[in-house]
Amino acid sequence: MLKAGILGCGAICQRRHAKEIAANRNCTLHGVFDPVTERAELVAGLYGGKVYKSADELLDDKDLDVVVVCTPNKYHARYTIKALENKKHVLCEKPMAGNLKDAQDMIDAAERSGMKLMIGQSQRLVPAHKMAREIIKSGKIGKVLTFSTTFGHRGAEGWSIEGKPSTWFFKKEEAIFGAMGDIGVHKADLIRYILGEEFCEAAAIIATRDKKYESGELIDVDDNAVCVLKTKSGVVGTLTVSWTYYGGEDNSTIIRGDKGALKIFVNPDSPILIEYADKTVEKIDAGTIQTNEKQTDSGVMDLFVNHILENTPVDISGYEGYKALEVIVKCVESAQTKSTVKF
Ligand SMILES: NC(=O)c1ccc[n+]([C@@H]2O[C@H](COP(=O)([O-])OP(=O)(O)OC[C@H]3O[C@@H](n4cnc5c(N)ncnc54)[C@H](O)[C@@H]3O)[C@@H](O)[C@H]2O)c1
């Protein structure tokens, strides 16, 4: 039985990881830490395990096999590297780090230690997204020409356990990025995953339009962005993110090829819709996607536990986390320099 510890007992811990550890028959929750002790006590009370007094006490616990890092982004690299050095497998939430150097250090620490590192790029595990990858591989929509992918909802303050404009998600110091790092990184990873290729060029406009601190000042991270991206094979498309979709969430992706269009989570009645060039339409029921209001089992913890027990290479590895983060970093660079960035 693998013993897991969780750092950070906020929304993703409570709504996903603690629950999914408790439901896995090969893993048990051994303990948790959160600087807000009541949150740690709540999670330990619901799912078992002890409450550590500090992050270091958890990271130094020789009994732990697995550490799940679900803290504000600023701490991801530091905690992950220490856990790996202490011979623990690590599941670290996205974005894996606040910069590419830290992300590379995390990958190197995993290699040195021989322990497994997985990044919580959970959109890949959504059944409709897995199916989309297979559809693209099968050639059903032909040669891929362009795409558009969007992730927008009403904002991180409605999701975070802190539930108010003082959430860390709105502070550059702790979050490093705004909506781009929170939800843009999901879509950057998703398109890489579905198309099976890497991006090499980015041009982005990134803005803070609406979110404010309690003082009434605009937040110091982005709440909206539109990015134009190009893949190595020449596919061009747009990635749009927003924390200000007050009229309802949008988590849709459209991939267009020379034989038709693959639409994912565009039509509420049909998670996958293929509109062929000859005007025929194929509807595929591939299940739903988690929304901020409705969480379903993500499969992240089950996958990680299987990787550890079966000693298989991690599907959503540090490298995958790095490449998704790289897209966000390059988009930020493009927005700041008002130029197209090649990478
Ligand atoms: N994969 C996904 O779909 C997904 C979804 C949501 C959040 N996330 C990621 O999970 C991470 C946590 O997000 P969240 O939504 O749970 O945020 P949250 O605001 O709900 O909770 C964060 C928790 O971390 C605690 N914390 C702060 N500093 C800490 C420290 N030094 N050590 C330990 N704990 C600390 C806070 O007290 C809080 O309880 C973020 O990196 C976020 O991007 C991933």
The ligand as an SDF file (V2000), in Angstrom:
LIG
                    3D

 44 48  0  0  0  0  0  0  0  0999 V2000
   -5.2180   20.1390  -12.7790 N   0  0  0  0  0  0  0  0  0  0  0  0
   -6.2150   20.9880  -12.6090 C   0  0  0  0  0  0  0  0  0  0  0  0
   -7.2090   20.9550  -13.3240 O   0  0  0  0  0  0  0  0  0  0  0  0
   -6.1320   22.0140  -11.5150 C   0  0  0  0  0  0  0  0  0  0  0  0
   -7.3080   22.6460  -11.0910 C   0  0  0  0  0  0  0  0  0  0  0  0
   -7.1870   23.5950  -10.0720 C   0  0  0  0  0  0  0  0  0  0  0  0
   -5.9720   23.9300   -9.5200 C   0  0  0  0  0  0  0  0  0  0  0  0
   -4.8490   23.3100   -9.9780 N   0  0  0  0  0  0  0  0  0  0  0  0
   -3.5270   23.6770   -9.4400 C   0  0  0  0  0  0  0  0  0  0  0  0
   -3.4360   23.2000   -8.0980 O   0  0  0  0  0  0  0  0  0  0  0  0
   -2.6810   24.0950   -7.3050 C   0  0  0  0  0  0  0  0  0  0  0  0
   -3.5030   24.5090   -6.0920 C   0  0  0  0  0  0  0  0  0  0  0  0
   -4.6840   25.1480   -6.5460 O   0  0  0  0  0  0  0  0  0  0  0  0
   -6.0340   25.1600   -5.7260 P   0  0  0  0  0  0  0  0  0  0  0  0
   -7.1070   25.3690   -6.7160 O   0  0  0  0  0  0  0  0  0  0  0  0
   -6.1380   24.0110   -4.8200 O   0  0  0  0  0  0  0  0  0  0  0  0
   -5.8280   26.5230   -4.8850 O   0  0  0  0  0  0  0  0  0  0  0  0
   -6.5380   26.9400   -3.5110 P   0  0  0  0  0  0  0  0  0  0  0  0
   -6.3740   28.4130   -3.3670 O   0  0  0  0  0  0  0  0  0  0  0  0
   -7.9220   26.4070   -3.4750 O   0  0  0  0  0  0  0  0  0  0  0  0
   -5.6800   26.1860   -2.4050 O   0  0  0  0  0  0  0  0  0  0  0  0
   -4.3070   26.3700   -2.2300 C   0  0  0  0  0  0  0  0  0  0  0  0
   -3.9490   25.8730   -0.8260 C   0  0  0  0  0  0  0  0  0  0  0  0
   -2.5390   25.8930   -0.6750 O   0  0  0  0  0  0  0  0  0  0  0  0
   -2.2640   26.3340    0.6420 C   0  0  0  0  0  0  0  0  0  0  0  0
   -0.8910   26.8300    0.7330 N   0  0  0  0  0  0  0  0  0  0  0  0
   -0.4260   28.1050    0.5700 C   0  0  0  0  0  0  0  0  0  0  0  0
    0.8950   28.1430    0.7380 N   0  0  0  0  0  0  0  0  0  0  0  0
    1.2930   26.8750    1.0340 C   0  0  0  0  0  0  0  0  0  0  0  0
    2.5470   26.2920    1.3350 C   0  0  0  0  0  0  0  0  0  0  0  0
    3.6700   27.0170    1.3610 N   0  0  0  0  0  0  0  0  0  0  0  0
    2.5900   24.9650    1.5960 N   0  0  0  0  0  0  0  0  0  0  0  0
    1.4690   24.2240    1.5710 C   0  0  0  0  0  0  0  0  0  0  0  0
    0.2580   24.7220    1.2840 N   0  0  0  0  0  0  0  0  0  0  0  0
    0.1600   26.0380    1.0140 C   0  0  0  0  0  0  0  0  0  0  0  0
   -3.3210   27.3940    0.9030 C   0  0  0  0  0  0  0  0  0  0  0  0
   -3.4830   27.6610    2.2910 O   0  0  0  0  0  0  0  0  0  0  0  0
   -4.5530   26.7470    0.2760 C   0  0  0  0  0  0  0  0  0  0  0  0
   -5.2710   25.9640    1.1890 O   0  0  0  0  0  0  0  0  0  0  0  0
   -2.3120   25.2600   -8.2200 C   0  0  0  0  0  0  0  0  0  0  0  0
   -1.0240   25.0790   -8.7230 O   0  0  0  0  0  0  0  0  0  0  0  0
   -3.3120   25.1810   -9.3390 C   0  0  0  0  0  0  0  0  0  0  0  0
   -2.8290   25.6980  -10.5530 O   0  0  0  0  0  0  0  0  0  0  0  0
   -4.9170   22.3560  -10.9360 C   0  0  0  0  0  0  0  0  0  0  0  0
  1  2  1  0
  2  3  2  0
  2  4  1  0
  4  5  1  0
  4 44  2  0
  5  6  2  0
  6  7  1  0
  7  8  2  0
  8  9  1  0
  8 44  1  0
  9 10  1  0
  9 42  1  0
 10 11  1  0
 11 12  1  0
 11 40  1  0
 12 13  1  0
 13 14  1  0
 14 15  2  0
 14 16  1  0
 14 17  1  0
 17 18  1  0
 18 19  2  0
 18 20  1  0
 18 21  1  0
 21 22  1  0
 22 23  1  0
 23 24  1  0
 23 38  1  0
 24 25  1  0
 25 26  1  0
 25 36  1  0
 26 27  1  0
 26 35  1  0
 27 28  2  0
 28 29  1  0
 29 30  1  0
 29 35  2  0
 30 31  1  0
 30 32  2  0
 32 33  1  0
 33 34  2  0
 34 35  1  0
 36 37  1  0
 36 38  1  0
 38 39  1  0
 40 41  1  0
 40 42  1  0
 42 43  1  0
M  CHG  2   8   1  16  -1
M  END
$$$$
